Amino acid sequence: MGGGRCRALCDGAHRLHQGIWHNRPRDLGGAAGHAAGPDERPSRALRTGRGTTREGGGPMSVAVGLGLAEFPFSSGAGYWRWVDMCEQGGVDSIWQTDRLVGKAPFLESMTAMAALAGRTRRVRFGMNVVSLAFRDPVLLAKQCATIDVLSEGRLLPAFGIGSPLGPEWKMLNADTRTRGKKTDECLEIITRLWREDSVDFNGAFYKLSGAVIAPKPVQPDLPMWIGGSTEAAIRRTAKYGTGWQAGGDSPEDAGRIVAAIKAAAAEIGRSIDEDHYGAGFAFHFGTGDSPVVARAMEAYTKRTGRDARQAFAIGDADTVMSRLAEFVDNGVAKFILRPLGADETAVLDQTQQLIDKVLPRVSARWPKR
């Protein structure tokens, strides 16, 4: 991971993993409660090239979705051409990056989810990821439940605390110091509203008395994907999450965080499905000399302080497959890939190349169980 700060985060995750292992109760052993010890690899390697092994036996189910950050299309019609291409081309899921304010064009995530529910019939879709510090948890729980009902169970909600580098904090005069605690309250409220008939809650930021939403989500246990790489994010994922989404982490760092989440979940008697650890990166079929690639990589490094090479796959289908395999080696099975293109035509072309050149190889190398 580029930069001392990012290395420190992952070192902290590894220390958390070790501390939980040494202090975990003895009665948390067994298949459901097992977590890799400090002397074990953080994940199982692709020794046969056919996928990692799940704790319950059999290969992990690898799936590739596509996501958008900035809106690259000249009109809504271009966006729907891209969505239809994903739907018809076998893309697993469609994701929208969350950004409420700023000069760059971003679709509002929940509105986009509702539109996708009406447009598509097969593909699943999710938010990557909604910043809970800027949302009302009751409204968000209701929106998710409604969209899940109307899409017949295809919504993949994903939540996080929001990057402190985002423009929202300054533009909305929001306090970054409270974002973690506020997010924890939101996660508890949302989870309970999806499952319980009546919710009372008395927190520092939110108070509810007999709150209820109906209809409930179609999915009996609506997924709760959570992003973040800090120790607090690891504990948050272990407590509330059904999945974890990496945020620009290298394959090796993602593997350490996955191991730490497993250990933290085992400590409190929970487990997260082996297939529910995700990562993402941008891709471009071509060379790094492309102006759009150079600009994107420069902007990424300037914004994050990280080595852009870990967040981009630039080259051919072999390059993309190699990057996917590095993550799968480290226990990550779900992916959000972002096509890099200078304009609408280029984004559509990049997407079609991924569908034609990469997805068949993914299915062959990591067949669904």
C-alpha positions as YAML, in Angstrom:
chain: A
units: angstrom
residues:
- id: 1
  name: MET
  ca: [0.00, 0.00, 0.00]
- id: 2
  name: GLY
  ca: [1.41, 3.36, -0.98]
- id: 3
  name: GLY
  ca: [2.21, 5.80, 1.81]
- id: 4
  name: GLY
  ca: [3.05, 5.37, 5.47]
- id: 5
  name: ARG
  ca: [-0.49, 6.15, 6.59]
- id: 6
  name: CYS
  ca: [-1.96, 3.30, 4.55]
- id: 7
  name: ARG
  ca: [0.72, 0.89, 5.74]
- id: 8
  name: ALA
  ca: [-0.11, 1.85, 9.31]
- id: 9
  name: LEU
  ca: [-3.79, 1.11, 8.75]
- id: 10
  name: CYS
  ca: [-3.12, -2.38, 7.49]
- id: 11
  name: ASP
  ca: [-0.52, -3.01, 10.19]
- id: 12
  name: GLY
  ca: [-3.18, -2.01, 12.70]
- id: 13
  name: ALA
  ca: [-5.62, -4.43, 11.11]
- id: 14
  name: HIS
  ca: [-3.05, -7.18, 11.37]
- id: 15
  name: ARG
  ca: [-2.39, -6.35, 15.03]
- id: 16
  name: LEU
  ca: [-6.12, -6.45, 15.69]
- id: 17
  name: HIS
  ca: [-6.26, -9.87, 14.04]
- id: 18
  name: GLN
  ca: [-3.44, -11.13, 16.21]
- id: 19
  name: GLY
  ca: [-4.86, -9.65, 19.41]
- id: 20
  name: ILE
  ca: [-8.28, -11.14, 18.82]
- id: 21
  name: TRP
  ca: [-6.78, -14.53, 18.08]
- id: 22
  name: HIS
  ca: [-4.73, -14.62, 21.29]
- id: 23
  name: ASN
  ca: [-7.62, -13.41, 23.45]
- id: 24
  name: ARG
  ca: [-10.58, -15.14, 21.83]
- id: 25
  name: PRO
  ca: [-12.71, -17.48, 24.00]
- id: 26
  name: ARG
  ca: [-12.06, -21.18, 23.53]
- id: 27
  name: ASP
  ca: [-15.71, -21.88, 22.78]
- id: 28
  name: LEU
  ca: [-15.50, -19.96, 19.48]
- id: 29
  name: GLY
  ca: [-13.68, -22.78, 17.70]
- id: 30
  name: GLY
  ca: [-15.12, -24.92, 14.93]
- id: 31
  name: ALA
  ca: [-16.04, -24.17, 11.34]
- id: 32
  name: ALA
  ca: [-18.34, -21.26, 12.05]
- id: 33
  name: GLY
  ca: [-15.99, -19.53, 14.44]
- id: 34
  name: HIS
  ca: [-12.60, -20.31, 12.94]
- id: 35
  name: ALA
  ca: [-10.24, -17.51, 12.02]
- id: 36
  name: ALA
  ca: [-6.72, -17.84, 10.67]
- id: 37
  name: GLY
  ca: [-4.06, -17.68, 13.36]
- id: 38
  name: PRO
  ca: [-1.21, -15.17, 13.23]
- id: 39
  name: ASP
  ca: [1.15, -17.74, 11.78]
- id: 40
  name: GLU
  ca: [-1.25, -18.72, 8.99]
- id: 41
  name: ARG
  ca: [-1.61, -17.12, 5.58]
- id: 42
  name: PRO
  ca: [-4.39, -14.52, 5.62]
- id: 43
  name: SER
  ca: [-6.12, -16.45, 2.84]
- id: 44
  name: ARG
  ca: [-5.76, -19.59, 0.79]
- id: 45
  name: ALA
  ca: [-3.79, -19.43, -2.44]
- id: 46
  name: LEU
  ca: [-4.92, -20.43, -5.94]
- id: 47
  name: ARG
  ca: [-2.74, -23.50, -6.03]
- id: 48
  name: THR
  ca: [-4.70, -25.07, -8.89]
- id: 49
  name: GLY
  ca: [-5.75, -21.88, -10.62]
- id: 50
  name: ARG
  ca: [-9.38, -22.85, -10.09]
- id: 51
  name: GLY
  ca: [-10.25, -20.62, -7.15]
- id: 52
  name: THR
  ca: [-9.65, -20.55, -3.45]
- id: 53
  name: THR
  ca: [-11.24, -23.06, -1.12]
- id: 54
  name: ARG
  ca: [-14.13, -22.06, 1.10]
- id: 55
  name: GLU
  ca: [-14.01, -22.96, 4.78]
- id: 56
  name: GLY
  ca: [-17.00, -25.23, 4.18]
- id: 57
  name: GLY
  ca: [-15.32, -26.87, 1.17]
- id: 58
  name: GLY
  ca: [-15.52, -26.17, -2.56]
- id: 59
  name: PRO
  ca: [-14.32, -23.16, -4.57]
- id: 60
  name: MET
  ca: [-15.29, -19.59, -3.80]
- id: 61
  name: SER
  ca: [-17.74, -18.01, -6.22]
- id: 62
  name: VAL
  ca: [-15.95, -15.20, -8.07]
- id: 63
  name: ALA
  ca: [-18.16, -12.52, -9.61]
- id: 64
  name: VAL
  ca: [-17.33, -9.37, -11.58]
- id: 65
  name: GLY
  ca: [-19.49, -6.26, -11.48]
- id: 66
  name: LEU
  ca: [-18.98, -2.87, -13.09]
- id: 67
  name: GLY
  ca: [-19.19, 0.54, -11.50]
- id: 68
  name: LEU
  ca: [-19.21, 4.22, -12.36]
- id: 69
  name: ALA
  ca: [-17.80, 7.15, -10.46]
- id: 70
  name: GLU
  ca: [-18.09, 10.34, -12.52]
- id: 71
  name: PHE
  ca: [-20.96, 10.27, -15.03]
- id: 72
  name: PRO
  ca: [-19.20, 9.82, -18.41]
- id: 73
  name: PHE
  ca: [-22.24, 9.99, -20.67]
- id: 74
  name: SER
  ca: [-23.60, 12.91, -22.69]
- id: 75
  name: SER
  ca: [-27.19, 12.00, -21.83]
- id: 76
  name: GLY
  ca: [-29.38, 9.52, -20.02]
- id: 77
  name: ALA
  ca: [-29.67, 7.53, -23.25]
- id: 78
  name: GLY
  ca: [-25.94, 6.78, -23.17]
- id: 79
  name: TYR
  ca: [-26.19, 5.57, -19.59]
- id: 80
  name: TRP
  ca: [-29.02, 3.21, -20.47]
- id: 81
  name: ARG
  ca: [-27.01, 1.84, -23.42]
- id: 82
  name: TRP
  ca: [-24.26, 1.02, -20.95]
- id: 83
  name: VAL
  ca: [-26.70, -0.54, -18.45]
- id: 84
  name: ASP
  ca: [-28.31, -2.66, -21.19]
- id: 85
  name: MET
  ca: [-24.84, -3.77, -22.31]
- id: 86
  name: CYS
  ca: [-24.07, -4.92, -18.76]
- id: 87
  name: GLU
  ca: [-27.44, -6.64, -18.38]
- id: 88
  name: GLN
  ca: [-27.16, -8.52, -21.65]
- id: 89
  name: GLY
  ca: [-23.43, -9.22, -21.37]
- id: 90
  name: GLY
  ca: [-23.52, -11.22, -18.14]
- id: 91
  name: VAL
  ca: [-22.06, -8.59, -15.81]
- id: 92
  name: ASP
  ca: [-22.85, -9.69, -12.25]
- id: 93
  name: SER
  ca: [-23.75, -6.30, -10.78]
- id: 94
  name: ILE
  ca: [-23.79, -2.53, -11.41]
- id: 95
  name: TRP
  ca: [-22.48, -0.06, -8.82]
- id: 96
  name: GLN
  ca: [-22.74, 3.70, -8.34]
- id: 97
  name: THR
  ca: [-20.17, 5.70, -6.37]
- id: 98
  name: ASP
  ca: [-21.81, 8.03, -3.83]
- id: 99
  name: ARG
  ca: [-21.10, 11.75, -4.10]
- id: 100
  name: LEU
  ca: [-23.68, 14.34, -3.01]
- id: 101
  name: VAL
  ca: [-21.95, 17.63, -3.84]
- id: 102
  name: GLY
  ca: [-19.03, 18.76, -5.97]
- id: 103
  name: LYS
  ca: [-18.22, 20.01, -9.45]
- id: 104
  name: ALA
  ca: [-17.70, 16.56, -10.96]
- id: 105
  name: PRO
  ca: [-20.88, 14.93, -12.34]
- id: 106
  name: PHE
  ca: [-22.10, 12.05, -10.16]
- id: 107
  name: LEU
  ca: [-25.52, 10.38, -10.15]
- id: 108
  name: GLU
  ca: [-27.24, 10.32, -6.76]
- id: 109
  name: SER
  ca: [-26.89, 6.73, -5.59]
- id: 110
  name: MET
  ca: [-30.36, 5.89, -4.26]
- id: 111
  name: THR
  ca: [-32.12, 7.51, -7.22]
- id: 112
  name: ALA
  ca: [-29.88, 5.50, -9.54]
- id: 113
  name: MET
  ca: [-30.73, 2.29, -7.65]
- id: 114
  name: ALA
  ca: [-34.46, 2.92, -8.09]
- id: 115
  name: ALA
  ca: [-33.98, 3.61, -11.80]
- id: 116
  name: LEU
  ca: [-31.96, 0.42, -12.24]
- id: 117
  name: ALA
  ca: [-34.69, -1.57, -10.51]
- id: 118
  name: GLY
  ca: [-37.13, -0.47, -13.20]
- id: 119
  name: ARG
  ca: [-34.80, -0.84, -16.17]
- id: 120
  name: THR
  ca: [-33.21, -4.23, -15.51]
- id: 121
  name: ARG
  ca: [-34.50, -7.74, -14.93]
- id: 122
  name: ARG
  ca: [-31.43, -9.84, -14.10]
- id: 123
  name: VAL
  ca: [-28.44, -7.80, -12.96]
- id: 124
  name: ARG
  ca: [-28.02, -6.84, -9.32]
- id: 125
  name: PHE
  ca: [-26.99, -3.35, -8.27]
- id: 126
  name: GLY
  ca: [-25.55, -1.51, -5.30]
- id: 127
  name: MET
  ca: [-24.07, 1.68, -3.86]
- id: 128
  name: ASN
  ca: [-20.28, 1.98, -3.62]
- id: 129
  name: VAL
  ca: [-20.64, 3.12, -0.87]
- id: 130
  name: VAL
  ca: [-23.31, 5.37, 0.67]
- id: 131
  name: SER
  ca: [-21.81, 7.74, 3.25]
- id: 132
  name: LEU
  ca: [-24.07, 7.34, 6.27]
- id: 133
  name: ALA
  ca: [-22.93, 10.56, 7.92]
- id: 134
  name: PHE
  ca: [-24.90, 12.49, 5.28]
- id: 135
  name: ARG
  ca: [-28.08, 10.36, 5.28]
- id: 136
  name: ASP
  ca: [-31.13, 9.94, 7.46]
- id: 137
  name: PRO
  ca: [-31.09, 6.27, 8.55]
- id: 138
  name: VAL
  ca: [-34.88, 5.81, 8.61]
- id: 139
  name: LEU
  ca: [-35.32, 7.25, 5.12]
- id: 140
  name: LEU
  ca: [-32.39, 5.21, 3.84]
- id: 141
  name: ALA
  ca: [-33.74, 1.99, 5.38]
- id: 142
  name: LYS
  ca: [-37.11, 2.69, 3.75]
- id: 143
  name: GLN
  ca: [-35.52, 3.46, 0.38]
- id: 144
  name: CYS
  ca: [-33.52, 0.23, 0.44]
- id: 145
  name: ALA
  ca: [-36.55, -1.85, 1.42]
- id: 146
  name: THR
  ca: [-38.69, -0.26, -1.31]
- id: 147
  name: ILE
  ca: [-36.06, -0.78, -4.01]
- id: 148
  name: ASP
  ca: [-35.50, -4.37, -2.90]
- id: 149
  name: VAL
  ca: [-39.23, -5.08, -3.15]
- id: 150
  name: LEU
  ca: [-39.60, -3.47, -6.59]
- id: 151
  name: SER
  ca: [-36.49, -5.23, -7.94]
- id: 152
  name: GLU
  ca: [-37.57, -8.58, -6.47]
- id: 153
  name: GLY
  ca: [-34.53, -8.87, -4.24]
- id: 154
  name: ARG
  ca: [-31.65, -7.55, -6.38]
- id: 155
  name: LEU
  ca: [-30.39, -4.65, -4.23]
- id: 156
  name: LEU
  ca: [-26.90, -4.84, -2.71]
- id: 157
  name: PRO
  ca: [-26.70, -2.06, -0.09]
- id: 158
  name: ALA
  ca: [-23.20, -0.90, 0.81]
- id: 159
  name: PHE
  ca: [-22.39, 1.66, 3.49]
- id: 160
  name: GLY
  ca: [-19.41, 3.51, 4.88]
- id: 161
  name: ILE
  ca: [-18.42, 6.50, 6.99]
- id: 162
  name: GLY
  ca: [-17.39, 8.64, 4.03]
- id: 163
  name: SER
  ca: [-13.88, 9.58, 2.98]
- id: 164
  name: PRO
  ca: [-12.51, 12.62, 4.83]
- id: 165
  name: LEU
  ca: [-11.07, 13.66, 1.46]
- id: 166
  name: GLY
  ca: [-14.54, 14.12, -0.04]
- id: 167
  name: PRO
  ca: [-15.89, 17.63, -0.71]
- id: 168
  name: GLU
  ca: [-19.04, 17.03, 1.34]
- id: 169
  name: TRP
  ca: [-17.46, 17.76, 4.70]
- id: 170
  name: LYS
  ca: [-16.46, 21.31, 3.84]
- id: 171
  name: MET
  ca: [-19.40, 22.14, 1.59]
- id: 172
  name: LEU
  ca: [-21.97, 20.84, 4.08]
- id: 173
  name: ASN
  ca: [-20.11, 22.10, 7.15]
- id: 174
  name: ALA
  ca: [-20.08, 18.56, 8.56]
- id: 175
  name: ASP
  ca: [-17.87, 17.33, 11.38]
- id: 176
  name: THR
  ca: [-15.53, 14.49, 10.39]
- id: 177
  name: ARG
  ca: [-14.83, 13.71, 14.06]
- id: 178
  name: THR
  ca: [-18.30, 12.27, 14.65]
- id: 179
  name: ARG
  ca: [-18.64, 10.28, 11.44]
- id: 180
  name: GLY
  ca: [-17.66, 6.93, 12.99]
- id: 181
  name: LYS
  ca: [-20.09, 7.07, 15.92]
- id: 182
  name: LYS
  ca: [-22.85, 8.45, 13.71]
- id: 183
  name: THR
  ca: [-22.30, 5.64, 11.22]
- id: 184
  name: ASP
  ca: [-22.52, 2.99, 13.95]
- id: 185
  name: GLU
  ca: [-25.88, 4.38, 15.07]
- id: 186
  name: CYS
  ca: [-27.14, 4.43, 11.48]
- id: 187
  name: LEU
  ca: [-26.10, 0.82, 10.89]
- id: 188
  name: GLU
  ca: [-27.91, -0.39, 13.99]
- id: 189
  name: ILE
  ca: [-31.07, 1.54, 13.13]
- id: 190
  name: ILE
  ca: [-31.13, 0.38, 9.50]
- id: 191
  name: THR
  ca: [-30.49, -3.26, 10.40]
- id: 192
  name: ARG
  ca: [-33.19, -3.29, 13.05]
- id: 193
  name: LEU
  ca: [-35.77, -1.53, 10.85]
- id: 194
  name: TRP
  ca: [-35.27, -4.19, 8.18]
- id: 195
  name: ARG
  ca: [-35.79, -7.02, 10.66]
- id: 196
  name: GLU
  ca: [-37.92, -5.87, 13.59]
- id: 197
  name: ASP
  ca: [-41.59, -4.91, 13.87]
- id: 198
  name: SER
  ca: [-40.94, -1.98, 16.18]
- id: 199
  name: VAL
  ca: [-37.69, -0.15, 16.91]
- id: 200
  name: ASP
  ca: [-36.85, 1.99, 19.93]
- id: 201
  name: PHE
  ca: [-33.49, 3.71, 19.82]
- id: 202
  name: ASN
  ca: [-31.85, 6.25, 22.09]
- id: 203
  name: GLY
  ca: [-28.50, 7.36, 20.71]
- id: 204
  name: ALA
  ca: [-26.36, 10.47, 20.70]
- id: 205
  name: PHE
  ca: [-27.47, 11.42, 17.18]
- id: 206
  name: TYR
  ca: [-30.78, 9.61, 16.60]
- id: 207
  name: LYS
  ca: [-33.78, 8.77, 18.76]
- id: 208
  name: LEU
  ca: [-36.68, 6.53, 17.71]
- id: 209
  name: SER
  ca: [-39.82, 5.41, 19.50]
- id: 210
  name: GLY
  ca: [-41.77, 2.50, 18.03]
- id: 211
  name: ALA
  ca: [-40.47, 3.11, 14.50]
- id: 212
  name: VAL
  ca: [-41.48, 0.58, 11.86]
- id: 213
  name: ILE
  ca: [-41.18, 0.32, 8.08]
- id: 214
  name: ALA
  ca: [-43.28, -1.78, 5.73]
- id: 215
  name: PRO
  ca: [-42.99, -3.58, 3.46]
- id: 216
  name: LYS
  ca: [-39.81, -5.24, 4.63]
- id: 217
  name: PRO
  ca: [-37.07, -6.10, 2.10]
- id: 218
  name: VAL
  ca: [-37.75, -9.12, -0.11]
- id: 219
  name: GLN
  ca: [-34.39, -10.62, 0.79]
- id: 220
  name: PRO
  ca: [-34.92, -12.19, 4.22]
- id: 221
  name: ASP
  ca: [-31.49, -11.01, 5.32]
- id: 222
  name: LEU
  ca: [-30.78, -7.98, 3.13]
- id: 223
  name: PRO
  ca: [-27.03, -7.78, 2.44]
- id: 224
  name: MET
  ca: [-25.07, -5.16, 4.36]
- id: 225
  name: TRP
  ca: [-21.75, -4.48, 2.63]
- id: 226
  name: ILE
  ca: [-19.46, -2.15, 4.59]
- id: 227
  name: GLY
  ca: [-16.34, -0.34, 3.41]
- id: 228
  name: GLY
  ca: [-13.24, 0.86, 5.22]
- id: 229
  name: SER
  ca: [-9.83, -0.40, 6.29]
- id: 230
  name: THR
  ca: [-9.27, 1.07, 9.75]
- id: 231
  name: GLU
  ca: [-9.53, -0.96, 12.95]
- id: 232
  name: ALA
  ca: [-12.87, 0.73, 13.64]
- id: 233
  name: ALA
  ca: [-14.11, -0.27, 10.17]
- id: 234
  name: ILE
  ca: [-13.00, -3.85, 10.79]
- id: 235
  name: ARG
  ca: [-14.95, -4.00, 14.05]
- id: 236
  name: ARG
  ca: [-17.93, -2.32, 12.36]
- id: 237
  name: THR
  ca: [-17.94, -4.87, 9.55]
- id: 238
  name: ALA
  ca: [-17.62, -7.76, 12.01]
- id: 239
  name: LYS
  ca: [-20.59, -6.50, 14.04]
- id: 240
  name: TYR
  ca: [-23.04, -5.39, 11.33]
- id: 241
  name: GLY
  ca: [-21.79, -6.53, 7.94]
- id: 242
  name: THR
  ca: [-22.63, -9.42, 5.69]
- id: 243
  name: GLY
  ca: [-19.77, -8.38, 3.40]
- id: 244
  name: TRP
  ca: [-16.78, -6.06, 3.11]
- id: 245
  name: GLN
  ca: [-15.70, -3.84, 0.22]
- id: 246
  name: ALA
  ca: [-12.05, -2.75, -0.08]
- id: 247
  name: GLY
  ca: [-11.34, 0.86, -0.92]
- id: 248
  name: GLY
  ca: [-8.24, 0.98, -3.10]
- id: 249
  name: ASP
  ca: [-6.32, -1.53, -0.97]
- id: 250
  name: SER
  ca: [-3.66, -3.71, -2.59]
- id: 251
  name: PRO
  ca: [-4.38, -7.45, -2.83]
- id: 252
  name: GLU
  ca: [-1.98, -8.21, 0.02]
- id: 253
  name: ASP
  ca: [-3.41, -5.52, 2.29]
- id: 254
  name: ALA
  ca: [-6.94, -6.65, 1.46]
- id: 255
  name: GLY
  ca: [-5.96, -10.16, 2.52]
- id: 256
  name: ARG
  ca: [-4.74, -8.93, 5.90]
- id: 257
  name: ILE
  ca: [-7.95, -6.97, 6.43]
- id: 258
  name: VAL
  ca: [-10.10, -9.97, 5.44]
- id: 259
  name: ALA
  ca: [-8.26, -12.07, 8.03]
- id: 260
  name: ALA
  ca: [-8.78, -9.40, 10.68]
- id: 261
  name: ILE
  ca: [-12.50, -9.15, 9.92]
- id: 262
  name: LYS
  ca: [-12.90, -12.92, 10.18]
- id: 263
  name: ALA
  ca: [-11.16, -12.92, 13.54]
- id: 264
  name: ALA
  ca: [-13.19, -9.98, 14.84]
- id: 265
  name: ALA
  ca: [-16.44, -11.61, 13.72]
- id: 266
  name: ALA
  ca: [-15.49, -14.90, 15.38]
- id: 267
  name: GLU
  ca: [-14.78, -13.04, 18.61]
- id: 268
  name: ILE
  ca: [-18.44, -11.96, 18.82]
- id: 269
  name: GLY
  ca: [-19.88, -15.23, 17.55]
- id: 270
  name: ARG
  ca: [-20.53, -14.12, 13.97]
- id: 271
  name: SER
  ca: [-19.18, -15.19, 10.60]
- id: 272
  name: ILE
  ca: [-19.23, -13.60, 7.15]
- id: 273
  name: ASP
  ca: [-19.59, -15.77, 4.06]
- id: 274
  name: GLU
  ca: [-16.24, -16.56, 2.44]
- id: 275
  name: ASP
  ca: [-17.59, -15.16, -0.84]
- id: 276
  name: HIS
  ca: [-18.55, -11.80, 0.65]
- id: 277
  name: TYR
  ca: [-15.26, -9.95, 0.51]
- id: 278
  name: GLY
  ca: [-14.91, -7.49, -2.34]
- id: 279
  name: ALA
  ca: [-12.42, -5.19, -4.04]
- id: 280
  name: GLY
  ca: [-12.33, -2.90, -7.04]
- id: 281
  name: PHE
  ca: [-10.01, -1.29, -9.54]
- id: 282
  name: ALA
  ca: [-10.18, 0.72, -12.75]
- id: 283
  name: PHE
  ca: [-9.25, -0.95, -16.02]
- id: 284
  name: HIS
  ca: [-8.29, 0.17, -19.51]
- id: 285
  name: PHE
  ca: [-7.53, -1.95, -22.57]
- id: 286
  name: GLY
  ca: [-4.59, -0.08, -24.05]
- id: 287
  name: THR
  ca: [-1.46, 1.60, -22.74]
- id: 288
  name: GLY
  ca: [-0.62, 3.93, -19.89]
- id: 289
  name: ASP
  ca: [0.23, 6.59, -22.47]
- id: 290
  name: SER
  ca: [-3.47, 7.31, -22.95]
- id: 291
  name: PRO
  ca: [-4.25, 10.84, -21.67]
- id: 292
  name: VAL
  ca: [-7.37, 9.65, -19.84]
- id: 293
  name: VAL
  ca: [-5.36, 6.99, -18.01]
- id: 294
  name: ALA
  ca: [-2.54, 9.37, -17.14]
- id: 295
  name: ARG
  ca: [-4.98, 11.96, -15.78]
- id: 296
  name: ALA
  ca: [-6.89, 9.37, -13.75]
- id: 297
  name: MET
  ca: [-3.76, 7.88, -12.20]
- id: 298
  name: GLU
  ca: [-2.29, 11.29, -11.40]
- id: 299
  name: ALA
  ca: [-5.55, 12.41, -9.78]
- id: 300
  name: TYR
  ca: [-5.75, 9.19, -7.75]
- id: 301
  name: THR
  ca: [-2.23, 9.56, -6.37]
- id: 302
  name: LYS
  ca: [-2.76, 13.24, -5.58]
- id: 303
  name: ARG
  ca: [-6.03, 12.52, -3.77]
- id: 304
  name: THR
  ca: [-4.99, 9.43, -1.82]
- id: 305
  name: GLY
  ca: [-1.21, 9.46, -1.59]
- id: 306
  name: ARG
  ca: [-1.24, 5.86, -2.81]
- id: 307
  name: ASP
  ca: [0.60, 4.20, -5.68]
- id: 308
  name: ALA
  ca: [-1.91, 4.34, -8.53]
- id: 309
  name: ARG
  ca: [-0.62, 1.11, -10.04]
- id: 310
  name: GLN
  ca: [-2.41, -0.88, -7.32]
- id: 311
  name: ALA
  ca: [-5.77, 0.70, -8.21]
- id: 312
  name: PHE
  ca: [-5.55, 0.38, -12.01]
- id: 313
  name: ALA
  ca: [-5.17, -2.50, -14.47]
- id: 314
  name: ILE
  ca: [-3.84, -1.08, -17.73]
- id: 315
  name: GLY
  ca: [-3.01, -3.42, -20.60]
- id: 316
  name: ASP
  ca: [-4.90, -6.40, -21.98]
- id: 317
  name: ALA
  ca: [-7.16, -9.19, -20.76]
- id: 318
  name: ASP
  ca: [-4.18, -10.97, -19.20]
- id: 319
  name: THR
  ca: [-3.48, -7.85, -17.12]
- id: 320
  name: VAL
  ca: [-7.03, -7.76, -15.78]
- id: 321
  name: MET
  ca: [-7.08, -11.50, -15.09]
- id: 322
  name: SER
  ca: [-3.75, -11.29, -13.27]
- id: 323
  name: ARG
  ca: [-5.04, -8.53, -11.00]
- id: 324
  name: LEU
  ca: [-8.23, -10.47, -10.27]
- id: 325
  name: ALA
  ca: [-6.17, -13.56, -9.41]
- id: 326
  name: GLU
  ca: [-3.98, -11.57, -7.01]
- id: 327
  name: PHE
  ca: [-7.08, -10.56, -5.07]
- id: 328
  name: VAL
  ca: [-8.61, -14.05, -5.17]
- id: 329
  name: ASP
  ca: [-5.31, -15.37, -3.80]
- id: 330
  name: ASN
  ca: [-5.94, -13.13, -0.81]
- id: 331
  name: GLY
  ca: [-9.51, -14.18, -0.10]
- id: 332
  name: VAL
  ca: [-11.42, -11.62, -2.19]
- id: 333
  name: ALA
  ca: [-14.11, -12.97, -4.52]
- id: 334
  name: LYS
  ca: [-16.40, -10.09, -5.51]
- id: 335
  name: PHE
  ca: [-15.25, -7.26, -7.75]
- id: 336
  name: ILE
  ca: [-16.33, -3.81, -8.89]
- id: 337
  name: LEU
  ca: [-14.35, -2.83, -11.98]
- id: 338
  name: ARG
  ca: [-14.51, 0.66, -13.46]
- id: 339
  name: PRO
  ca: [-14.00, 1.24, -17.21]
- id: 340
  name: LEU
  ca: [-11.69, 4.14, -18.05]
- id: 341
  name: GLY
  ca: [-12.56, 6.02, -21.21]
- id: 342
  name: ALA
  ca: [-12.26, 9.57, -22.52]
- id: 343
  name: ASP
  ca: [-15.91, 9.78, -23.52]
- id: 344
  name: GLU
  ca: [-19.15, 7.85, -23.82]
- id: 345
  name: THR
  ca: [-18.02, 5.87, -26.86]
- id: 346
  name: ALA
  ca: [-14.77, 4.85, -25.19]
- id: 347
  name: VAL
  ca: [-16.51, 3.74, -21.98]
- id: 348
  name: LEU
  ca: [-18.92, 1.60, -23.97]
- id: 349
  name: ASP
  ca: [-16.01, 0.10, -25.94]
- id: 350
  name: GLN
  ca: [-14.01, -0.65, -22.79]
- id: 351
  name: THR
  ca: [-17.06, -2.30, -21.23]
- id: 352
  name: GLN
  ca: [-17.71, -4.46, -24.29]
- id: 353
  name: GLN
  ca: [-14.07, -5.57, -24.36]
- id: 354
  name: LEU
  ca: [-14.32, -6.67, -20.72]
- id: 355
  name: ILE
  ca: [-17.49, -8.60, -21.48]
- id: 356
  name: ASP
  ca: [-15.95, -10.30, -24.52]
- id: 357
  name: LYS
  ca: [-12.38, -10.89, -23.32]
- id: 358
  name: VAL
  ca: [-12.49, -11.24, -19.54]
- id: 359
  name: LEU
  ca: [-15.86, -12.52, -18.32]
- id: 360
  name: PRO
  ca: [-15.64, -15.85, -20.21]
- id: 361
  name: ARG
  ca: [-12.19, -16.43, -18.71]
- id: 362
  name: VAL
  ca: [-13.47, -15.62, -15.22]
- id: 363
  name: SER
  ca: [-16.25, -18.19, -15.64]
- id: 364
  name: ALA
  ca: [-13.79, -20.81, -16.89]
- id: 365
  name: ARG
  ca: [-11.17, -20.24, -14.20]
- id: 366
  name: TRP
  ca: [-13.54, -19.81, -11.26]
- id: 367
  name: PRO
  ca: [-16.72, -21.72, -12.19]
- id: 368
  name: LYS
  ca: [-19.76, -20.95, -10.08]
- id: 369
  name: ARG
  ca: [-20.65, -23.70, -7.67]
...
